[in-house]
């Protein structure tokens, strides 16, 4: 038999946060064979990124990690290994595409220098891998610094950097979140080819269930650090055995979703468990809870398919529990009925100076050309386009963070609230989250008790646990940081809210919660929203109008159904239908995806 590229047995990780020990990963065991792709899915905070960090030997020292069990990468033991062994493993055996594209690149070094230091090779080798990662015009970026590039461009550079080393194991941590639909498909196909042609094992960490369904041979479902379900992709998605995964699938939104209703989401905690260590971790949220769920903890047990196991006492109730999530409310009538402009851009143009060529020549590059855009009070306008089209530049101009070269910008308030694409970097790293949110209340004269009450309400609004108030951003997941940024923006409701890819880092249920949040605030309070995104399905759901940007120019504008007509990416419903058909044809036996 071929040795596993990754073998994990009885992995347990405890991290210390805010003076308390937290069990982050508990009893994790699985293998990934050469050429196999396994997707680790679950909500923000489920332990996916911690799993990837543990495999690389990169658990944060600030968390005083206590790790037990075994992690072997191509036979090399990671747990307890000496620093030189870990460095050698990270250089030649395992490479990662990190979740944070800005924080992973050195802001003081050009892209060319970083790629050479990471994997070596001449310019031809570098251009080849940049092209495969979706950046064919390498000369335009090689001598550029990271802050000059869009989030999608930085993401593709990190993908190229990881693939250039041709590792035995590739950890792709939310590697397509900053990319548009076309580029997502391109990168997924690239990962598929790398696995097949180079026999590279891939751990695909994602909250995108559609991407996982399209790419992975097997799926690993994590919740609060435990594996709730594992098996072949066809088996797991065609007939989920745990209410958690069934609920995640029920919250998927696509081009068939009713725009007139709020989106279904997973339930909040319904009860506090008396003895959580000896209960099902999902019991406090599960619509199908029974007495056994709160008195003992289920272990992974095989279902009918040989490779499909689930940690649930009542797997037959998974589908019926998910159907309870699909009853949603019709949106209320908008609070604003009189047309009034919250934001108006007239003939706005913008250029940046970029450095090109080996001799560092500087030349201007036009990013926006004569853009005209308006957003009315209570209206949501989605700004859509590929990575590098100029979407984020428009948002920064609208926020007053950049000045236009020409044209006029009028906004209803001097300092609109902004939810940035890079949520982690937009938070002050040395201030607790609760304090950062409460700082917006200080100028309004609220006393300490009232500030605490409003911050608590903001935490509840965006689905953050109040225990995180005293946490620093570094101890939160990217999804939790994104929700903290929303809480900071909404603790004092603004008149104009600017959102730059606000759901790209969120799992499907939290993305639906966020879209519902935006929909409710703008309708009830008359908040104007400029929603920058590459997700056409999300734009169709949240927006009154969609504006399509390409090459710095507005190419199309109209109501969501008109703009999205004829665009039909393969939604989750179609993927599930094909999986169900395959499942039936194979007599319920799981098989690997080709």
C-alpha positions as CSV (number, residue, x, y, z in Angstrom):
1,X,0.0,0.0,0.0
2,X,1.1,3.6,-0.6
3,X,2.0,5.5,2.5
4,X,-0.3,8.3,3.5
5,X,0.8,11.8,2.7
6,X,-0.9,12.9,5.9
7,X,-1.8,10.7,8.8
8,X,-3.4,12.2,11.9
9,X,-4.3,10.1,15.0
10,X,-6.0,11.1,18.2
11,X,-5.0,14.8,17.8
12,X,-5.9,17.0,20.7
13,X,-5.1,20.7,20.9
14,X,-5.6,23.1,23.8
15,X,-5.0,26.8,23.5
16,X,-5.0,29.4,26.3
17,X,-7.1,32.5,25.6
18,X,-7.8,35.3,28.1
19,X,-6.4,33.2,30.9
20,X,-8.5,30.2,30.2
21,X,-7.8,26.9,28.4
22,X,-9.9,26.1,25.4
23,X,-10.1,22.7,23.8
24,X,-9.8,23.7,20.1
25,X,-9.3,20.2,18.5
26,X,-10.5,17.0,20.1
27,X,-9.9,13.4,19.0
28,X,-9.1,14.1,15.3
29,X,-8.1,11.1,13.3
30,X,-7.9,10.7,9.5
31,X,-5.6,10.1,6.6
32,X,-5.0,11.7,3.2
33,X,-3.4,9.6,0.5
34,X,-1.1,10.9,-2.3
35,X,-3.2,12.5,-5.0
36,X,-6.3,12.7,-2.8
37,X,-8.2,15.8,-2.0
38,X,-10.1,16.0,1.3
39,X,-12.2,19.1,2.2
40,X,-12.5,20.2,5.8
41,X,-15.7,22.2,6.1
42,X,-17.5,23.9,9.0
43,X,-18.5,27.2,10.4
44,X,-16.0,29.9,11.5
45,X,-14.4,28.9,14.7
46,X,-14.9,25.1,14.1
47,X,-11.1,24.5,14.2
48,X,-10.3,24.2,10.5
49,X,-7.5,26.8,10.4
50,X,-6.1,25.5,13.7
51,X,-6.0,22.0,12.1
52,X,-4.0,23.4,9.2
53,X,-1.6,25.3,11.6
54,X,-1.1,22.2,13.7
55,X,-0.1,20.1,10.6
56,X,2.6,22.7,9.8
57,X,3.8,23.0,13.4
58,X,2.7,26.7,13.4
59,X,0.3,26.9,16.4
60,X,0.6,30.3,17.9
61,X,3.1,30.5,20.8
62,X,0.9,33.1,22.5
63,X,-1.8,30.5,22.9
64,X,0.6,28.3,25.0
65,X,-0.4,25.2,22.9
66,X,-0.8,21.9,24.5
67,X,-0.9,19.3,21.7
68,X,-1.1,15.5,21.9
69,X,-1.6,12.7,19.4
70,X,0.2,12.2,16.2
71,X,0.6,14.1,12.9
72,X,2.8,12.6,10.2
73,X,3.5,14.3,6.9
74,X,5.0,11.9,4.4
75,X,6.3,9.9,7.4
76,X,7.7,12.8,9.3
77,X,6.3,13.3,12.8
78,X,5.3,16.9,13.4
79,X,4.0,16.7,17.0
80,X,7.0,17.2,19.3
81,X,9.5,17.7,16.4
82,X,12.5,20.0,16.8
83,X,12.5,23.4,15.1
84,X,14.9,22.3,12.4
85,X,12.7,19.3,11.5
86,X,9.7,21.5,11.3
87,X,11.5,24.0,9.1
88,X,12.6,21.2,6.7
89,X,9.1,19.9,6.6
90,X,7.6,23.3,5.8
91,X,10.2,23.8,3.1
92,X,9.9,20.5,1.2
93,X,7.0,18.4,2.4
94,X,4.0,20.7,3.2
95,X,3.1,24.1,1.9
96,X,0.1,26.2,2.7
97,X,-2.1,28.8,0.9
98,X,-2.9,31.0,3.9
99,X,-6.3,32.5,4.6
100,X,-5.1,36.1,5.0
101,X,-3.6,37.2,1.6
102,X,-2.3,40.6,2.9
103,X,-0.8,39.4,6.2
104,X,1.0,36.5,4.5
105,X,3.0,38.8,2.1
106,X,5.8,41.0,3.2
107,X,4.7,44.6,2.6
108,X,8.3,45.8,2.2
109,X,9.3,43.4,-0.6
110,X,8.4,43.2,-4.2
111,X,6.4,40.2,-5.5
112,X,9.5,39.0,-7.6
113,X,11.7,38.9,-4.5
114,X,9.2,37.1,-2.3
115,X,8.6,34.4,-4.9
116,X,12.3,33.9,-5.4
117,X,13.0,33.6,-1.7
118,X,10.1,31.2,-1.2
119,X,10.7,28.7,-3.9
120,X,13.6,29.9,-6.0
121,X,13.7,29.6,-9.8
122,X,14.3,32.1,-12.5
123,X,11.8,34.6,-14.0
124,X,10.5,32.0,-16.5
125,X,9.7,29.5,-13.8
126,X,8.0,32.3,-11.8
127,X,5.9,33.5,-14.8
128,X,4.8,29.9,-15.5
129,X,3.3,29.4,-12.1
130,X,1.8,32.9,-11.9
131,X,0.1,32.1,-15.2
132,X,-1.2,28.8,-13.9
133,X,-2.6,30.6,-10.9
134,X,-4.5,33.1,-13.1
135,X,-2.0,35.9,-13.4
136,X,-0.8,35.7,-17.0
137,X,0.5,39.3,-17.1
138,X,3.3,38.7,-14.6
139,X,5.4,41.7,-15.7
140,X,2.7,44.1,-14.5
141,X,3.1,42.8,-10.9
142,X,6.5,41.3,-10.3
143,X,8.1,44.6,-9.3
144,X,5.0,45.8,-7.4
145,X,4.5,45.8,-3.7
146,X,1.6,43.8,-2.2
147,X,-0.4,46.9,-1.0
148,X,-0.7,48.0,-4.7
149,X,-2.6,44.8,-5.6
150,X,-6.2,43.7,-5.1
151,X,-7.1,41.0,-2.7
152,X,-7.7,38.6,-5.5
153,X,-4.3,39.3,-7.0
154,X,-2.6,38.7,-3.7
155,X,-4.5,35.5,-3.2
156,X,-3.3,34.1,-6.6
157,X,0.3,35.1,-5.8
158,X,0.1,33.0,-2.6
159,X,-1.4,30.1,-4.6
160,X,1.5,30.3,-7.1
161,X,4.0,30.6,-4.2
162,X,2.7,27.4,-2.6
163,X,2.5,25.4,-5.9
164,X,6.0,26.4,-7.0
165,X,7.5,24.2,-4.2
166,X,5.7,21.1,-5.5
167,X,5.1,19.8,-1.9
168,X,3.8,16.3,-0.9
169,X,0.9,17.9,1.0
170,X,-0.8,21.2,0.1
171,X,-3.0,23.0,2.7
172,X,-5.4,25.3,0.9
173,X,-6.9,27.5,3.7
174,X,-9.9,29.4,2.2
175,X,-7.8,29.8,-1.0
176,X,-10.6,31.0,-3.3
177,X,-12.5,33.4,-1.0
178,X,-11.2,36.5,-2.6
179,X,-11.7,35.3,-6.2
180,X,-14.6,35.8,-8.6
181,X,-16.6,32.9,-10.0
182,X,-14.4,32.4,-13.2
183,X,-11.2,32.5,-11.2
184,X,-12.6,30.2,-8.6
185,X,-13.3,27.6,-11.3
186,X,-9.8,28.1,-12.7
187,X,-8.1,27.6,-9.4
188,X,-10.2,24.5,-8.5
189,X,-9.3,23.0,-11.8
190,X,-5.6,23.8,-11.2
191,X,-5.7,22.1,-7.7
192,X,-7.4,19.1,-9.3
193,X,-4.6,18.8,-11.9
194,X,-1.9,19.3,-9.3
195,X,-3.4,16.4,-7.3
196,X,-3.7,14.1,-10.3
197,X,-0.5,14.9,-12.2
198,X,1.9,15.4,-9.3
199,X,0.2,13.1,-6.8
200,X,0.1,16.0,-4.3
201,X,-2.3,15.4,-1.4
202,X,-4.5,18.4,-0.7
203,X,-6.3,19.4,2.5
204,X,-8.9,21.9,1.2
205,X,-10.1,24.1,4.1
206,X,-13.2,25.9,3.1
207,X,-16.6,27.2,4.1
208,X,-17.7,27.0,0.4
209,X,-19.7,23.8,0.2
210,X,-20.2,24.2,-3.5
211,X,-16.5,24.3,-4.1
212,X,-15.9,21.4,-1.7
213,X,-18.6,19.4,-3.6
214,X,-17.0,20.2,-6.9
215,X,-13.4,19.4,-5.9
216,X,-13.0,17.0,-3.0
217,X,-12.8,13.2,-3.0
218,X,-13.8,13.1,0.7
219,X,-15.3,15.6,3.2
220,X,-14.5,16.2,6.9
221,X,-17.2,18.1,8.8
222,X,-15.8,19.9,11.8
223,X,-17.8,21.6,14.6
224,X,-16.2,23.1,17.8
225,X,-13.1,21.0,17.2
226,X,-14.7,17.6,16.7
227,X,-15.4,15.6,13.6
228,X,-19.1,15.2,13.2
229,X,-19.1,13.5,9.8
230,X,-16.6,12.1,7.4
231,X,-16.9,10.2,4.1
232,X,-16.8,10.2,0.4
233,X,-18.2,13.5,-1.0
234,X,-21.0,11.8,-2.9
235,X,-22.2,9.9,0.3
236,X,-21.9,12.8,2.7
237,X,-23.6,15.4,0.5
238,X,-26.3,13.2,-1.1
239,X,-27.4,12.0,2.3
240,X,-26.0,13.9,5.3
241,X,-26.2,12.0,8.5
242,X,-25.8,14.9,10.9
243,X,-28.3,17.7,11.4
244,X,-25.4,20.2,11.4
245,X,-24.3,19.4,7.8
246,X,-27.9,19.1,6.7
247,X,-28.5,22.5,8.1
248,X,-25.5,24.0,6.4
249,X,-26.8,22.7,3.1
250,X,-30.3,24.1,3.8
251,X,-28.8,27.6,4.2
252,X,-27.1,27.6,0.8
253,X,-28.3,30.5,-1.4
254,X,-28.0,30.6,-5.2
255,X,-29.8,32.0,-8.3
256,X,-33.1,30.2,-7.4
257,X,-33.3,31.8,-4.0
258,X,-36.4,33.9,-3.3
259,X,-35.2,37.6,-3.1
260,X,-38.4,38.7,-1.4
261,X,-37.6,36.7,1.8
262,X,-34.9,36.6,4.4
263,X,-32.5,33.7,4.1
264,X,-32.6,30.6,6.3
265,X,-29.8,30.4,8.9
266,X,-28.7,27.9,11.5
267,X,-30.4,28.3,14.9
268,X,-28.7,30.1,17.8
269,X,-28.0,28.2,21.0
270,X,-31.3,27.2,22.5
271,X,-30.1,26.0,25.8
272,X,-27.0,25.9,28.1
273,X,-25.8,22.3,28.6
274,X,-25.3,21.3,32.2
275,X,-22.3,19.0,31.3
276,X,-21.1,20.0,27.8
277,X,-18.1,17.6,28.0
278,X,-20.4,14.6,28.1
279,X,-23.0,15.8,25.5
280,X,-23.2,16.2,21.8
281,X,-21.4,19.5,20.9
282,X,-24.3,20.5,18.6
283,X,-27.1,19.7,21.1
284,X,-27.6,23.3,22.2
285,X,-28.5,24.3,18.6
286,X,-30.0,21.1,17.2
287,X,-33.7,21.1,16.1
288,X,-33.8,17.3,16.5
289,X,-32.4,17.2,20.1
290,X,-33.4,14.2,22.2
291,X,-32.6,13.2,25.9
292,X,-29.6,11.1,24.8
293,X,-28.0,14.1,23.2
294,X,-27.5,15.9,26.5
295,X,-26.5,12.9,28.6
296,X,-23.8,11.3,26.5
297,X,-21.5,12.2,23.6
298,X,-21.9,10.3,20.3
299,X,-18.8,8.8,18.7
300,X,-18.2,8.4,14.9
301,X,-20.1,5.4,13.7
302,X,-20.3,4.0,10.1
303,X,-23.5,4.5,8.2
304,X,-24.7,2.3,5.3
305,X,-21.8,3.4,3.1
306,X,-18.5,1.9,4.1
307,X,-16.6,5.2,4.0
308,X,-19.3,7.4,5.6
309,X,-19.3,7.8,9.4
310,X,-21.3,10.2,11.5
311,X,-21.2,11.3,15.2
312,X,-25.0,11.4,15.8
313,X,-27.4,9.1,17.7
314,X,-30.3,9.9,15.3
315,X,-28.9,10.3,11.7
316,X,-32.3,9.6,10.2
317,X,-33.6,12.9,11.7
318,X,-31.0,15.0,9.8
319,X,-33.1,15.8,6.8
320,X,-36.3,16.6,8.8
321,X,-34.4,18.9,11.1
322,X,-33.0,20.9,8.1
323,X,-36.4,21.5,6.7
324,X,-37.4,23.4,9.9
325,X,-34.8,26.1,8.9
326,X,-36.4,27.0,5.5
327,X,-39.4,29.0,6.8
328,X,-38.3,32.6,6.4
329,X,-40.0,36.0,6.6
330,X,-41.0,38.4,3.8
331,X,-38.9,41.6,3.9
332,X,-40.7,44.6,5.5
333,X,-41.5,47.7,3.5
334,X,-38.5,50.0,3.2
335,X,-38.4,52.9,5.7
336,X,-37.3,55.4,3.1
337,X,-39.9,56.3,0.4
338,X,-38.6,59.7,-0.8
339,X,-35.6,59.5,-3.1
340,X,-32.5,61.1,-1.6
341,X,-28.9,60.5,-2.5
342,X,-26.5,59.1,0.1
343,X,-23.6,58.8,-2.3
344,X,-23.0,60.2,-5.7
345,X,-19.9,59.9,-8.0
346,X,-19.8,62.1,-11.1
347,X,-17.2,61.5,-13.8
348,X,-14.7,60.1,-11.3
349,X,-11.3,58.9,-12.6
350,X,-8.3,57.6,-10.6
351,X,-4.8,56.5,-11.5
352,X,-2.0,55.0,-9.4
353,X,1.8,55.1,-10.1
354,X,3.3,51.6,-10.5
355,X,6.8,50.3,-10.8
356,X,7.5,48.1,-13.7
357,X,10.5,46.3,-15.2
358,X,13.9,45.3,-13.8
359,X,15.1,48.9,-13.7
360,X,12.2,50.1,-11.6
361,X,10.6,52.4,-14.1
362,X,7.5,54.3,-12.7
363,X,4.4,54.9,-14.8
364,X,0.8,55.8,-14.1
365,X,-1.9,53.1,-14.4
366,X,-5.5,54.2,-14.9
367,X,-7.7,52.3,-12.5
368,X,-11.1,54.1,-12.9
369,X,-12.3,56.0,-16.0
370,X,-15.2,58.5,-15.8
371,X,-17.3,56.5,-13.3
372,X,-20.8,57.7,-12.5
373,X,-22.6,56.0,-9.6
374,X,-25.3,56.9,-7.2
375,X,-26.7,55.2,-4.0
376,X,-30.0,56.4,-2.5
377,X,-31.0,56.3,1.1
378,X,-32.3,52.9,2.1
379,X,-31.0,51.5,-1.2
380,X,-28.4,48.7,-1.6
381,X,-26.2,48.9,-4.7
382,X,-24.0,45.9,-5.5
383,X,-20.7,46.7,-7.3
384,X,-19.7,43.6,-9.2
385,X,-16.6,42.8,-11.2
386,X,-13.5,40.6,-11.4
387,X,-10.5,41.0,-9.2
388,X,-8.7,44.2,-10.2
389,X,-11.7,45.8,-11.9
390,X,-11.6,48.8,-9.6
391,X,-14.3,47.9,-7.1
392,X,-12.3,48.5,-3.9
393,X,-10.9,51.7,-5.3
394,X,-14.4,53.1,-5.7
395,X,-15.2,52.1,-2.1
396,X,-12.1,53.8,-0.8
397,X,-13.0,56.9,-2.8
398,X,-16.5,56.8,-1.4
399,X,-15.1,56.5,2.1
400,X,-12.8,59.5,1.6
401,X,-9.7,57.4,2.0
402,X,-8.6,58.3,-1.5
403,X,-9.0,61.5,-3.5
404,X,-10.1,61.3,-7.2
405,X,-7.8,62.6,-9.9
406,X,-10.9,64.2,-11.5
407,X,-14.6,64.3,-11.0
408,X,-16.9,64.9,-8.0
409,X,-17.9,62.8,-5.0
410,X,-20.8,63.8,-2.7
411,X,-21.7,61.7,0.4
412,X,-24.4,62.2,3.0
413,X,-22.1,61.9,5.9
414,X,-18.4,62.9,6.2
415,X,-17.2,59.6,7.7
416,X,-19.4,56.6,6.5
417,X,-18.7,53.3,8.1
418,X,-16.6,50.8,6.2
419,X,-16.5,47.0,6.4
420,X,-13.1,46.2,4.7
421,X,-12.2,43.1,2.8
422,X,-9.3,42.4,5.1
423,X,-11.1,42.3,8.4
424,X,-8.1,41.2,10.4
425,X,-5.9,44.1,9.4
426,X,-8.8,46.6,9.9
427,X,-8.9,45.8,13.6
428,X,-6.3,47.3,16.1
429,X,-4.2,44.3,17.1
430,X,-3.5,45.4,20.7
431,X,-7.0,46.4,21.7
432,X,-9.7,43.9,22.9
433,X,-12.6,43.6,20.5
434,X,-15.2,44.9,22.9
435,X,-13.2,48.0,23.6
436,X,-12.8,48.7,19.8
437,X,-16.5,48.5,19.3
438,X,-17.2,50.6,22.4
439,X,-14.9,53.4,21.3
440,X,-17.5,54.5,18.7
441,X,-19.9,55.2,21.6
442,X,-17.5,57.4,23.6
443,X,-18.1,60.7,21.7
444,X,-21.9,60.2,22.2
445,X,-21.7,60.6,25.9
446,X,-22.8,57.2,27.0
447,X,-21.6,56.0,30.5
448,X,-19.7,52.8,30.9
449,X,-22.8,50.7,31.7
450,X,-24.7,51.9,28.7
451,X,-21.7,51.4,26.4
452,X,-21.4,47.8,27.7
453,X,-25.1,47.2,27.1
454,X,-24.9,48.5,23.5
455,X,-21.7,46.6,22.8
456,X,-23.4,43.4,24.1
457,X,-26.3,44.1,21.8
458,X,-24.0,44.6,18.8
459,X,-22.3,41.2,19.6
460,X,-25.6,39.5,19.8
461,X,-26.7,41.2,16.5
462,X,-23.8,39.7,14.5
463,X,-23.7,36.4,16.3
464,X,-20.6,36.8,18.4
465,X,-20.2,35.2,21.8
466,X,-19.9,37.9,24.6
467,X,-17.0,35.9,26.0
468,X,-14.9,37.3,23.1
469,X,-15.3,40.9,24.3
470,X,-11.9,40.8,26.0
471,X,-10.2,38.9,23.2
472,X,-7.5,40.4,20.9
473,X,-8.1,40.0,17.2
474,X,-5.2,37.5,16.9
475,X,-7.1,35.0,19.0
476,X,-10.2,35.2,16.7
477,X,-10.9,33.4,13.4
478,X,-11.1,35.5,10.2
479,X,-14.9,35.0,10.2
480,X,-15.2,36.2,13.8
481,X,-13.1,39.2,13.0
482,X,-15.4,40.0,10.1
483,X,-18.4,39.9,12.4
484,X,-16.6,42.1,14.9
485,X,-16.0,44.7,12.1
486,X,-19.8,44.6,11.4
487,X,-20.5,45.1,15.0
488,X,-18.2,48.1,15.2
489,X,-19.9,49.6,12.1
490,X,-23.5,49.0,13.3
491,X,-23.2,49.8,17.1
492,X,-24.1,53.3,16.0
493,X,-26.2,52.9,12.8
494,X,-24.7,55.0,10.0
495,X,-26.5,56.6,7.1
496,X,-24.0,55.1,4.6
497,X,-22.4,51.7,5.0
498,X,-19.6,50.6,2.6
499,X,-19.0,46.9,2.4
500,X,-15.9,45.5,0.6
501,X,-16.4,41.7,0.1
502,X,-18.1,41.4,3.5
503,X,-19.1,37.7,3.2
504,X,-16.0,36.3,1.4
505,X,-14.5,35.1,4.7
506,X,-17.8,33.7,6.2
507,X,-19.3,30.3,6.1
508,X,-22.6,29.9,4.4
509,X,-24.8,30.3,7.5
510,X,-23.0,33.4,8.7
511,X,-23.0,34.8,5.1
512,X,-26.8,34.4,5.1
513,X,-27.0,36.0,8.6
514,X,-24.9,38.9,7.3
515,X,-27.1,39.4,4.2
516,X,-30.2,39.3,6.4
517,X,-28.5,41.9,8.7
518,X,-27.8,44.3,5.8
519,X,-31.3,43.8,4.5
520,X,-33.0,44.5,7.8
521,X,-30.9,47.6,8.7
522,X,-31.3,49.3,5.3
523,X,-35.0,48.7,5.2
524,X,-35.9,49.6,8.8
525,X,-33.4,52.4,9.3
526,X,-33.0,53.7,5.8
527,X,-29.2,53.0,5.7
528,X,-27.7,53.2,2.2
529,X,-25.3,50.4,1.3
530,X,-22.6,50.1,-1.3
531,X,-21.9,46.3,-1.5
532,X,-18.7,45.4,-3.3
533,X,-18.5,41.7,-4.2
534,X,-17.5,39.1,-6.7
535,X,-20.4,36.8,-5.6
536,X,-23.1,37.3,-8.2
537,X,-25.6,35.2,-6.2
538,X,-25.1,37.3,-3.1
539,X,-25.4,40.5,-5.2
540,X,-28.7,39.3,-6.6
541,X,-30.1,38.6,-3.2
542,X,-29.0,41.7,-1.3
543,X,-29.1,44.5,-3.9
544,X,-31.8,46.7,-5.5
545,X,-29.4,47.5,-8.3
546,X,-26.3,45.8,-9.7
547,X,-23.5,47.8,-11.3
548,X,-21.0,45.8,-13.3
549,X,-17.4,47.1,-13.5
550,X,-14.8,46.0,-15.9
551,X,-11.4,47.6,-16.5
552,X,-12.3,50.6,-14.4
553,X,-15.5,51.4,-16.4
554,X,-19.1,50.7,-15.7
555,X,-20.2,48.3,-18.3
556,X,-23.8,47.4,-17.2
557,X,-26.3,48.5,-14.6
558,X,-29.8,47.4,-13.8
559,X,-32.1,45.4,-11.4
560,X,-30.6,42.1,-10.1
561,X,-32.8,39.8,-12.2
562,X,-32.1,41.6,-15.4
563,X,-28.3,41.7,-14.9
564,X,-28.1,38.1,-13.8
565,X,-30.3,36.7,-16.5
566,X,-28.5,34.1,-18.6
567,X,-25.8,33.6,-16.0
568,X,-26.2,30.2,-14.6
569,X,-23.2,28.8,-12.7
570,X,-23.7,25.3,-11.4
571,X,-25.5,25.8,-8.1
572,X,-25.4,23.5,-5.1
573,X,-28.9,22.1,-6.0
574,X,-27.6,20.8,-9.3
575,X,-24.5,19.3,-7.7
576,X,-26.6,17.6,-5.0
577,X,-28.9,16.3,-7.7
578,X,-26.0,14.7,-9.6
579,X,-24.5,13.4,-6.4
580,X,-27.9,11.8,-5.4
581,X,-28.2,10.2,-8.8
582,X,-24.7,8.7,-8.5
583,X,-25.4,7.6,-5.0
584,X,-28.6,5.7,-6.1
585,X,-26.8,4.2,-9.1
586,X,-24.0,2.8,-6.9
587,X,-26.4,1.2,-4.5
588,X,-25.5,3.6,-1.7
589,X,-21.8,2.7,-1.8
590,X,-19.4,5.6,-1.6
591,X,-16.7,5.9,-4.2
592,X,-13.9,8.4,-4.9
593,X,-14.4,11.3,-7.2
594,X,-12.4,11.3,-10.3
